[in-house]
Amino acid sequence: MKPAQRVLYGTILLTLAALMVYLAFGTDLLGGPATPTPDPADPFGMAISEDAGTPAPTPEPLFPEVYNFALLTGMTVEDNIAGERVVIEQAPEGEVGWVISEFPLGTNEGVGIDQERIEQGLVSIPRLTPTSYFDDVSTDELGNFGLESPPYTLSFTTTFDFEFAVDIGNVNPSGSAYYVRRHDKDRIFLVSKVDLDSLINFFIVPPFVMDPSEASTMTAQAAAGGSN
């Protein structure tokens, strides 16, 4: 190999070595920004840095304590204006299902209790999740949300001997949610109107199995009542 060729060959090898060092250790060797080392817990860099602001909190269920409807032993839907309510309780020991122990005077008791509808309503309670909330609301401001004299109160009992209750106030301006307030919390929540209407309807049309000839009339009544 001629001397000139040896020099050229050596130059190529040095250039390749320098390139490999650059790729391995980053531009910090040249005074530029270093390539960050991936965090094993976050290899794709998806975590928010501390100086990027506080991320929005993950929505929490309205009743996180009741994570399964099997923890429910009863439910009451009360019309505070009419002063009447519907009370649903577990059937006595040795029996299966649910009983309706209290309902408004004049209610059509149909031909039995609609066990499936009651189960569907109870299953929805652990899933009730607010879309937003308001803090620091004074007692004088409750009327702005329809919660000074709330139209409805939903309450239920549990296997761990604790009763939860929530007042249901006005519908928000967009018509998508109710303002609600847990009796043991100062915070006012926005909860889906569709989800709460299905529970309010237990009072408007108690869950009795209707005679087929009357079922369509009762369904229309529930739809009209839930839209108020």
KADAMO-V724341 format. One line per field, one symbol per residue. burial: 1 if it has 16 or more other ideal C-beta (glycine too) atoms within 10 Angstrom, else 0. A space follows every 10 residues. Layout:
burial: ???
//
This chain:
burial: 0000000000 0000000000 0000000000 0000000000 0000000000 0000000000 0110010010 1111111110 0001111100 0000000101 0010000001 0011001100 1100110101 0010001000 0100111001 1111111100 0001011110 1100001111 1000000111 1110111111 1111111101 0000000100 01000100
//
